Amino acid sequence: MHLHLLLILALFRAGCVVAGPSYSLSGSWRVSNGNGSLELPATVPGYVHSALHQHGLIQDPYYRFNDLNYRWISLDNWTYSTEFKIPFNLSEWQKVKLIFDGVDTVAEILFNNVTIGKTDNMFTGYSFDVTNVVKDVNSLKLQFRSAVQYAECQSKAHTSYRVPPECPPVEQKGECHVNFIRKGLL
């Protein structure tokens, strides 16, 4: 699960269309697996494999056949979470937006425990209006669904016609149904 995101709060004054101050949320986050048995510090931008490797839980994921040995990581669901304080006066702004520059890939976004949106494409940016839920101190969670399982479900739901190839040749040792997801790495 590759989380390559740069979060920026872009604010707009009443009647203006120019961006006001922004606040980057890159840096220290927490990442946890689907059943909550594993939780550790992570860096954003970054991805689950890098966090696991940095904390000595896996070896280099790019070495030899580790991509196959660590396939379990892409079959799990993962949550990135953080808390942050807005460093400027919110009452001066009419609109507050949360802007993502790449979320890889299928995620539900919760801002102060309110679902503000979902993502399903790594190759597009996302912008969500959080004006009604933003506070001075905020929590943000991105709950990632396994891209492998998502692609499989999308393939099963698509019955109009066959979309080849369903799976790559065995010698490539790749994932099936990649045509049903817009993802950075699978």
N, C-alpha and C positions, 0 to 999 in steps of 0.2 A: 504494500500500500504506500504509494508515493504521495506525500503531502507537500506539494510545492505551492505554497501560497504566500502572498504578501497581503496582509490585511491593512486597510487604510480606512479610517473614519473620515469621510469627506463631508463637510458641513457647508450649508448655503444660507446666507442672510435673506430675510424677507425681501422679495422683489429682485434679487440678484441671481444671476446664473453662473457667476464665477465661484470657484471653489474657495472655501475658507481654509482654516487651519486643518491639518491632517495629523493623524497619529498612527504610526506603524505598530502593528502587533507582532512583528517578527521577533524572535528571541526565545525565551524559556516558556515551555508549555509542559503538560503532562500527557502521556499516552497510556491507554489501558486496552486490554484485549476484551473480546466479547463477553466472557463470563466474569470479568473482573478479577481473575486470579493473578494477573500481572499488571502492575502499574509502575511507571518509571518516568523520570524527567526526559524531555525531548526538546529538540530545537526546531523552530519553524523559520524559514523553509527547511524542510527535511523530510524524512520518510521513516516508516517503522523499522525497516532493516537497519538503517543507520543508528537509530536509537538503541536497538537490541545489540548491535555490534559494539557501540561505544560503551555499553555497560557490561560487556563480556558475556552476554547471554547467547550469542552466536559468533561464529568465526566470520571472516570476510565473505560476504554473500556473493562476491564476484570471482572467488577462487574456485577453480576446477568445477566440480559438480555440486557446489553448495547451492546453486539455484534450484536444483532438484531436492537436495536435503532440506531446504528451508521452504519448500512449497506450502507447508502448513500455515505459514504466515499469511499468504495471500488467500487462504481458505477461511480465515477468521475475520471477524468484524473488529474494528478498532475505533477508539474514541480519542480525539485530541481535545484537551480542555485548557483554559486559562482564565484568569481573573485580571482585570485591569482597571485603573482609575483614569478618568478623562482629565487631561492636564489643562483644560480651559473651561470657561464658564458656559455651560450648555444653554442657559436662559437667553443668551444673545443670538441663538440660531433657530431658524424656523424649521429646518430639515436636517436630519442626520442620516447618512448612508454608510453602510458597511460594504466595502468594495473588495472583492477577491480577484487576484490575478493568478488564476489557475488553481483549481481544486481537483485532485486526482483520486477518485473520480466520482463515485456514487456516494453522496453524503446528505444527511439531514442536518441543518444548521439550527442550533438553539441559542438564542441570545436572551440571557436572564430567564432561562427555562421556558421560553416561548419559541415555538418553531417559526422561523422567519422565512425559510425556504429550503429547497433541495437542489442538488446538483447531479448531473449525469454526463458531463462532457469536460474532459481535461483541457480542451483546446479553445475554451471560451472564458471570458471573464464574467463575473457575477456581481450584481449590485442589489442590495436589499435595503429598503427604507426601515430604519430602526427608531425613527423619531418617537413613536409611542411607547417604546420599551426601554430606551436608553436611560441610564442613571449616572450618577457621579462615579459609582463603583459597579462594574459589570462582570458577568460571567459569559463565556462563549464556549460552546461545545460543537465539534464537528463529529457526528457519528457516521463513520464510514462502513458501508456494506461491502462484503467481499466482492470484488469486481469479477472474479471467476464465477461465483455463484449467480451474480446478477446477469452476466452474459448468458449463462446456461438457461436461466428463467426466461430471458428475452427471446432466446432461440426457440424454446418450447412454445411460447405464446405466439410466435410468428408461424402461422400455418398457411398463408396465402401461396407461397412458393418456396422452393429450396434455395438457401443462400450458401453457396460453396465458398471455401471448403468448410465443412462442419468441424473438422479437426485437422491439424497439420500432420504430415507423415510421421510415423512412429519415431524414426531416427532423429527428428527435430526436437522431440521431447517437449513440445509446446502445449499451450492450453487450447481447448476447443472453444468454438463460438466467438472468437475475437472480433468477428465482423459485426457483433451486436453491441459493441461498447466503444466509446471514444476515450481511450485511456493512454497515458504516457507509456507505462511499462506494464506488461501482464505476464 
